[in-house]
């Protein structure tokens, strides 16, 4: 099977969706011997030749300042679209509803391959955050939903994510397809954990709480700090470790200082260690902690919760959130109301019983851990079903709207332009080959330009001699 994966981010940018893309590509190749090609906006200085599959990087615009480091791809880059079309994919899977999905639709026009879209995150929150004018943000969300509805099949990473998509006006059907984690199940050896954490003040028998992810206020991080302030007021000592970076880091550090959790006379109870890219180092942090705090109602899946579970670490989650799907309170995790007081009460209750927290973490490892290999196998089987339905004419037609005609015309125009470009390239190549051949044939000919000018020089010298003689 030939699979085209599209997304609006790829290394050097690292985020949850990039993690999904790379695991899909790797396991499709290793476990199913599929051929894979990736399309992504180009980032200056990035090396796209080091992957075990071709990466087509198309032109992009620098929007990093307003999109937290992301660039915006140009979906109408004809040469890149033609490169992807030449691959002749059997299926196209897009992981972002913006330029990646526009390219997916253009490719479908040129190849006939079905388009699958995965809804990973609540893009509307970021759009409203970046687009300050409400009417512009709402129109952008409407366009995004239209792009999604134009796909042949829509996947979501949790039931809550599907309902979130519906709330934006999406009227189609969706299928829940879970994401996995690339951590092996099991704990890291104590020596490695000690080496990774040796430079931090983490006393034994003092509870260690952990958060991993982007440092954004809308992920519930101010609530964590307020809850820890309440816990500190009870006299309970602890350490809270934040792993990651983000635009709100300075604001969060200021809040921690204002609450007396760091920067005072006593040891810092909040520690910001920055981003950790090495997966083994990140596993070690998960194994050092006693409880993972993730009060986000923004995330549609919460891969970090399953990563924690892989290491035997239980999570504290918000009741009814997407991240809490599949978690049973007190069994393989904890769920609370979305208030600092609720989190303070839970932490106060269990800080003195670390063995119990570790048992709940073990249950999380046994019951909610899901490997990437399992998830990619399921995705591949679904691809096969989609292609089988297409073959017998049972693939439901995608939702049509006004943009379909524009996409159709644009795709046809791109194809004609590419034909002209390639014809011009072929003509130039033929002309060059003909010219080179003529030059080679003239090397020993009396008509060779060099011989002509040598002969002309001899004649001029002879004429000058005759003139001098007269």
Secondary structure as UniProt FT lines:
FT   STRAND          2..6
FT   TURN            11..12
FT   HELIX           16..32
FT   STRAND          35..41
FT   TURN            44..45
FT   STRAND          54..58
FT   STRAND          60..61
FT   TURN            64..69
FT   STRAND          72..73
FT   TURN            75..76
FT   HELIX           78..86
FT   STRAND          91..94
FT   TURN            97..98
FT   HELIX           99..111
FT   STRAND          114..119
FT   HELIX           123..130
FT   HELIX           134..149
FT   STRAND          153..156
FT   HELIX           159..167
FT   TURN            168..169
FT   STRAND          175..176
FT   HELIX           190..197
FT   TURN            198..199
FT   TURN            204..205
FT   STRAND          208..212
FT   HELIX           217..219
FT   HELIX           221..233
FT   TURN            234..235
FT   STRAND          239..243
FT   TURN            247..248
FT   HELIX           249..258
FT   TURN            259..260
FT   STRAND          270..274
FT   HELIX           279..288
FT   STRAND          291..293
FT   HELIX           303..310
FT   TURN            311..312
FT   STRAND          315..318
FT   TURN            319..320
FT   HELIX           322..324
FT   TURN            325..326
FT   TURN            330..332
FT   STRAND          333..336
FT   HELIX           340..350
FT   TURN            351..352
FT   HELIX           354..367
FT   HELIX           372..391
FT   TURN            392..393
FT   HELIX           402..441
FT   TURN            442..444
FT   TURN            446..447
FT   HELIX           449..469
//
